[in-house]
Amino acid sequence: MAHQVRAVVARGKGAPVSLETIVVPDPGPGEALVKVEACGVCHTDLHYREGGINDDFPFLLGHEAAGVVESVGEGVTDVAPGDFVILNWRAVCGQCRACLRGRPWYCFDTHNARQKMTLADGTELSPALGIGAFAEKTLVAAGQCTKVDRAASAAVAGLLGCGVMAGIGAAINTGNVGRGDSVAVIGCGGVGAAAVVGSHLAGAAKIIAVDIDGHKLETAAKLGATHTVNSRETDPVEAIRELTGGFGADVVIEAVGRPETYKQAFYARDLAGTVVLVGVPTPEMKLELPLLDVFGRGGALKSSWYGDCLPSRDFPMLIDLHLQGRLDLDAFVTETIALDEVEKAFERMHHGDVLRSVVVL
């Protein structure tokens, strides 16, 4: 049986999104049908709408979501109807070379639902990051569902499906931030703000938030940053060095994804420190660094995919911390909106005054 539901669709590059009726099939083997309860509006969705990911229009947008499993297909055992789940876009295979080496967070063969959701006329949709959750229901691979405590609200739980997990994981999983470390976070949007939170959770002694937006810096301070640097007014490299005894930070997290801010991160770290790139660059961007500096400064230059998270391990743990009052996920929800307000949320992104708009169904 197919399900007709309302969903947000991007039909062409740069065109406003539209609320349309789509057709969602019943789950086949290894798949799950999820009734979406909430979905955050992430910058990646805007990239899809603007053709910055690929040109496989029409797109079914939305990927940062939580909901309830409505039904499952043959062979599914990890989740069952009625389970409250966070959706993830890296369902590990368990069989690739990364998984077999005990590093499933690097899985090279993540999978999505095999069946396609369609427009009412049968046109196949491309779901954002294999999820497509700006919809009343969506079809995903069962491995994309991670069961968590129902006591958490869907509006905050879903944020772990992308941005918040990416930032927290960049600090804890990729950067290995530890007790007493100094950390600088360059770019304090949703992901950068989450990196501040992750550094605070890990016990960093000094957390320096860097941005060109004073409002974002104020938010970062509320989330645990011990110092803020407005890089529109001050050289961030010099400011970070000054705040760390002239040495630079132990870990610098770049959450912008631009060559100029990456260079700032590189030179703002201590010798043998770590740079973590979690901001997503565009295909045409190039980076130039003196190779002697790369050699001479030692340390590690890392990229963080999805915060190097393992959903089955990290999502339940972070939800538990939230329910214990130790992780304020509510602080990331700037506003809740209806399904037909996604385009307005995209407009508000450009003003920089929201961490997350969250669609609540």
Secondary structure as UniProt FT lines:
FT   STRAND          2..10
FT   TURN            13..14
FT   STRAND          18..25
FT   TURN            29..30
FT   STRAND          31..40
FT   HELIX           43..49
FT   TURN            50..51
FT   STRAND          59..60
FT   STRAND          64..72
FT   TURN            74..75
FT   TURN            81..82
FT   STRAND          84..87
FT   HELIX           97..100
FT   TURN            101..102
FT   HELIX           104..106
FT   STRAND          118..119
FT   TURN            120..121
FT   STRAND          126..127
FT   HELIX           128..130
FT   STRAND          137..141
FT   HELIX           142..144
FT   STRAND          145..147
FT   TURN            150..151
FT   HELIX           154..157
FT   HELIX           158..161
FT   HELIX           163..169
FT   HELIX           170..174
FT   TURN            179..180
FT   STRAND          182..186
FT   HELIX           190..202
FT   STRAND          206..211
FT   HELIX           214..222
FT   TURN            223..224
FT   STRAND          227..230
FT   TURN            231..233
FT   HELIX           236..243
FT   TURN            244..246
FT   STRAND          249..254
FT   HELIX           259..268
FT   STRAND          269..277
FT   TURN            283..284
FT   HELIX           291..297
FT   STRAND          300..303
FT   HELIX           306..308
FT   HELIX           311..323
FT   TURN            324..325
FT   HELIX           329..332
FT   STRAND          335..337
FT   HELIX           339..341
FT   HELIX           342..349
FT   TURN            350..352
FT   STRAND          357..360
//
